[in-house]
Amino acid sequence: MDAVIQATDLSLTFQTNDGPVHALKDVDLTIDKGDFVSFIGPSGCGKTTLLRVIAGLEHPTAGAISVNGMTPDEARTNRAYGYVFQAAGLYPWRTIAGNVKLPLEIMGYSKAEQGERVRKVLELVDLAGFEKKFPWQLSGGMQQRASIARALAFDADILLMDEPFGALDEIVRDHLNEQLLQLWASTQKTIAFVTHSIPEAVYLSTKIVVMSPRPGRISDVIDSPLPRARPLEIRDSKEFIEIAHRVREGLRAGHSDG
C-alpha cells in the first residue's frame, strides 16, 4: 500500500465562547506516495485546519488519520514532514544558511552534515551563493525559497505547504510554481499544498481536493490527466482549461450546498 496520508470520517469541532465551530466534517482522503495534492476552497473552509491535522498541530474530534502509518503526533516526532507557512518566517538576525540549518541544529546533526545539507538544499531552490545574506537582503520570493529549503533540510518524505506563494505577485508566483514542480520531480516528495488560486492548483497538482464552506467537507477530488512535466504554456491547453472549469464548478456547487 502506497498511502502516505489516510483520513477516514475525519471531523474537527472547535469549542468557542460562541458555541461549537464545525471546521471539518466527514473527510475521507487518501494521499499516495509521490502525489502532489492541492487543497482549494473558500476562506474558512478548513484547508489550513486539515493541513494542521495532518501535521499533528490540531487533533480531530472524530474519525481517524494516519501519516506514514503512524498517528500525526508520532509522525511529527519522527520528523516525517517539513512545513512551509504562508509567511517565510525567517529569523532576521540569522543568515540564510543560519536559518536553513536551524532544524538541523535542533536535531543534533554534526557541523559537517549541517554544512553539506544546507549547501544541497540551497542549490535545490536556486539560492546557492546567498548563504551569507540576511533575509532583509532578499526579495519576498527568495525568502519563500529559503523557507522551502529549511523545510527540505532534514529530508522528510512529506512537504506540507500552506499558501506559501499567496502574498507574492503573479510573475514571481509563476516562476516559483515552475521551480516547485522541478523540485518535486527531483526529490520525489509527497506534497500537500493549500491554495486559493485555481490556476495554481491545476498547474501544480496530480490531485486537486475541492473543499466546501464550513463545515469543511470535500466536495470533489480531481485526478489530473496532465503529464508530470508541465511547462507554463500548458495553462492554455484544452485539458488545463477543462480541469480549471471543473474546480470552479466544484467550488460553486459547494457554496450552493452550504
RAWOJO-V374442 format. One record per backbone hydrogen bond with DSSP energy under -0.5 kcal/mol. NH is the residue of the N-H (numbers start at 1). CO is the residue of the C=O. Records with the same first field share a line. If there is no record, write none. Layout:
BEGIN
NH=CO  CO
END
This chain:
BEGIN
4=31
5=31
6=66
7=29
8=64
10=27
11=62
12=24
14=21
16=14  19
19=16
21=14
22=20
23=12  21
24=12
25=216
27=10
28=26
29=7
31=5
32=30
33=2
35=32
37=35  191
38=36  207
39=193
40=38  209
41=195
45=42
50=46
51=47
52=48
53=49
54=50
55=51
56=53
57=52
58=52
61=11
62=11
64=8
66=6
67=70
68=4
70=67
75=71
76=72
77=73
78=74
79=76
80=75
82=158
84=160
85=83
92=90
94=91
96=133
97=131
99=95
100=96
101=97
102=99
105=101
106=102
107=103
108=105
109=104
114=110
115=111
116=112
117=113
118=114
119=115
120=116
121=117
122=118
123=119
124=120
125=121
126=123
127=122
128=122
130=127
133=130
135=94
137=134
138=135
143=139
144=140
145=141
146=142
147=143
148=144
149=145
150=146
151=147
152=148
153=149
155=152
158=80
159=190
160=82  158
161=159  192
162=84
163=161  194
166=163
168=165
173=169
174=170
175=171
176=172
177=173
178=174
179=175
180=176
181=177
182=178
183=179
184=180
185=181
186=182
187=183
188=184
190=157
191=35  189
192=159
193=37
194=161
195=39
198=196
201=197
202=198
203=199
204=200
205=201
206=36
207=36
208=222
209=38  207
210=208  220
211=40  209
212=217
215=22
216=23
219=210  217
220=210
222=208
223=221
224=206  222
230=228
234=231
235=232
236=233
237=234
241=237
242=238
243=239
244=240
245=241
246=242
247=243
248=244
249=245
250=246
251=247
252=248
253=249
254=250
255=251
256=252
257=253
258=254
END
